[in-house]
Amino acid sequence: MGLFIDKCIVCGELSAIYDKYASSYLSLPSSVRVKKCSCGMRWLYPIPDEEDYINIYSNQYYNHDMLGKGSYNKMIKYKYTWFNLRIDHLAKKYPNHRSILDIGAATGEFIKIAKDKGYAAEGIELSEYACKEALAKNNVFLYNGTIDNYLKCNPNRLFDIVHMGHVFEHFANPDETLNSISSLLNENGILVIEVPNQFNSLEDLIRLYLIKDKIQFTSMSLHHPYFYSKSGLLALVQRHGFQVDHITTNPNGRYLNNIGYNKIILRNLFRFAELALGMGPYIELYAIKHNDHLI
């Protein structure tokens, strides 16, 4: 552990305070806290270093009981449904964009579906275990390594779409990551990001301030160095020269059946409240690259 980030990556302020509610929810040890800026951005303090994250993204990551939602394999059926919807939406919205790079491709489900729908699709995945699973289960070859290493091996490779589903929040240097992504996109290429609306969603606010819920401390408590708000993600992406085409905080509420609201009426009321308040559990963003704007 060693990255002590005092300056907010969104607004540049140095006045962030410790968020005792978020820190308590994650059951963090006394040596780690969540910092919160007045702009709403949150991050771990300190942020795990590269070696820590290599250890986190091992085979245990894909077999862990992820925050009470079952193992990664149990979540795949939900992912298949949503990935199909997303790729169909991309095909309709951007019909001339036919090549996709999936960053943080996990076990290759998104790539498999994209290829089945006629896309030229590739994936990057840090976990060697996940890459082996992608090949064995989905017959999908993934590049095993970092974005920077992929760029060194493929210096002239460009894509129409770069997709990151629940991946961007795992990067310890978001500015550097967006610079790299920009260099992988064709002009007018599309960046697709989905991140948790963590500590800002209606569900999380209830857990933090009313129930005062906690999760058991594991490596999962540390796997998100940053916790994005809708406004924070928007500002960060725009600063890198992207024009945001679409952003929402409730992409179809696809995991509502999976968070304990088992009665149909209550679940629908909760869904309506999320829509009305704009406080859904996930932030979905589509942005268009118009020029290189490195930071």
N, C-alpha and C positions, 0 to 999 in steps of 0.2 A: 504494500500500500504506500502510495507516495505522492499523488498529484493533489496538492492543496490549491484549489481554484477559488480565488477570492473575487475576481471580476466576473460579473454576469455576462454570459456569451451573447445575450440578446440586447440588453440596453447599456452595458458597460459600467453599471453602477458597482460600487464597492461596499455598499451598505447592507448586504444580505444578512439576515438573522437566522438563528437555528429554529427549525420547525419541529417543535417537540411532539406534535401530533403525528406527523409523518414518520419521524424517527421511532416513535413508540410503536406505530403500526407495523413497521418492518422489523421490530425487535432487534434493532442494531446494538452492537456492543458499545461501550462508553467511548471507544476510540474512533467511532464513526458516527456522523450525524447527517441529517438532511438540512441543507441551507435553502432559504427562500428569499428571493429578491422582491422588492416592492412591485415589480412588473409582473409577478406571478410565476416566474421561472424558478424551478427547484433543481438541486443537484446534490449528489453525495459529497461529503467532505470528511476525509480525502476520497478521491476517486481511485479505484483499484488500478494498478499498473498493468502493463502488457502481460507479464508472467501470470498475474492473478487471473486475468481473463482467459488465458490459454487453459488454465486449470478448470475454470468454470465451464467452458464449452467442451467438455469431455462427453463420454457416453452417459455419464450420470445426468447431464443436463437434459438429455432426451428421454430419460427414464424416470425423472423426478416427478413426484406428485405436485404439479405446478399450481401452487396457491389454492389447493383444494379442488382443482378442476380435472384431476386425473392426469395420467401420464401423457407424454407427447403423442404416443401412438393412438391413445383413445381420442385425442383431439383431431386426428387426421380426417375423420368423416365430416366434421364441421368445416375443415379447411377445404376439402374437395368441393363442397357446395358453394362456399364463398368464392373460391378461386375461379370456378366456372362462371359465376355471375360477373366477377371483375373482368375477366378476359373478354367475355361477351360485350360488356360495357365499353371496354377499350376499343374493340373492333368496330363498334357502332359509332363511337365518338371520334375516333382517329383511324379511319379505314385505310389510310395510306401508310400507317406506321406498322410495319410487319416484322421488325426484329426486336427482341426483348432480352435484356440482361436482368436476371433476378439475383440481387445481392442478399446474402444470408439465406441461401436456397434450402437450407435444412435437408430434408430427405427427398427433395426433388419433385414434390407434388405439383407445384405451380408450373415448373418447366415441362413436366409430362403433359399437363392439360394444354398448355400453350402450343406445344408441338402437335398434339392431336388436333388442334384447331387451325393448323397451317402456319404457325409462326416459326421463324428462325429464332430459337431460344437457347440461351446459355445461362449457366449459374455459377456463382462464387460462394463457397462455404468454408468457414474457418475450421470446423470440426472434421477431423479425419474419420471419426466414427460415422457421422452423418453422411459423408460422401460415400462410404462403403455401403451404407443402408440404401442410399439413393440408387446406386448401381444394382444392388441385389433385389430391391423391391420394385423399383420403377424403371429399371434399365436406362437410367439417366446418368450420364457422366457429368460431374461437377468439378470445377477448378478448386482444388484444395489449397487455400491460402488467403492472404489479405488482398484488398483492392489494389494497394500499391504494387504488390508482387505481380498481380494480374496485368497491371499496366506495363510493367517492365517486360513481361513475356509477350504482350500483345499491344505494342506501342501505337499501332494505327487502327485498332479495332474500335468501331463506332456503332452505336445502336440507336434505334428510333425511340425506344422506351427503356428506362431503368426503373425497376420495381423493387421496393423494400417494404415488406409486410412485417411489422413488429421487429424491425432490425435497427432503424436509425437511432432509437433511444439507447442502443447498446454501445454506440461509438463514444469514446472518451474525448475525441477532438472533432466536433461537428463541422467546424469551418473547413478543416483539412479534408474531411469526408466529402463535403459538398463541392469543393474544388476538384477532387478526383472524379466525382460523378459527372460534373460538367464536362470534363475532358473525355468522357466516354459517350457523350450524347451528340448526335447530329444536330445541326442548327434546326430549331423548331422541334427538337426532340422533347419527349414527355418524361417528367420525373413523377413517379407515384410513390407516395410515402403514407404508411399507416403506422401510428404509434398509439399507445394507451393514453387516454385522457386522465392519467393517474393523478389522484388527489384533487382533481377538478370535476370529475363526473358526479352525478347525483348519487350514485351508489357509493362512491368513495367518501363523499361528504357525510353521508349517513354513517358509514363505518368509522370515520375519523372522529366526528364530533358528537354523535348521538350514542352509538353503540360502544365507541372507543375500542374497536376490535383490534386484534393483533394476529400476525401470522408467526409461526414458529421460525426462528432464525435459521437460515441455511444459506448456501451460496446464492439462492434465488433472491435473497434480500439485497444482494450487491450487484445483480446483473444489469441493472439500469443505472448508469452514472448520471443521466439527466432525466428529468420528468417534465415533459412539455405541456404547455397550455396551447390552445388554439391560436391566440394572438402571438405567443412566443415563436411557435413554429412558422407562422406566416411571415413574421418580421425577419427571421433568420434566413428563410429561403429567398425572400425578395432581395435581401442584401447581397445575395450572390448572383443577381441578374436574372432570376427567374420571374416570369409573370404567372401568378397563381390563377389558374383557370377554374378551380373548384376546391372548396374546403368545407367540411362538415364535421360535426362532433357526434354523429350518430349513424354510421354506415349500416343501416338495416337491422341494427340490434341483434345480430345473428347469434349471439351466445346467451340470450335471455333465458333460454331453457336450462342453462348451465350454471345459473348463479343462485338457485334456491327459491325462486319465486314460482312455485309449482302450480298454484291455483291460477286458472286462466284469467279470471277477472282481475285479480291483483297484478298479475304479470302485464296485462294490457293497460291497466291504470299507470303502472310504473313506466311502461313504454311511452304512453301519452305524455307523462310528466317530463321525461327525457327530451321528447320532441319539442314540447312547448317551451322548455327552459334552455334548449340547446346544450344540454349537459349529458350527452350520451357517453358511453364508456370508451369510445375510440375516436381518434382524429384521423380523418382521411383527407389527403391533399393531392391534387393534380396540378403540376406546374409546367410551363413551357420555357425551354431554354431559348433565349434570344441573342445572347452574346456571352462571351467569356468574361467573367467578372471575379477574378481571383482575389481572395483576402489572405 
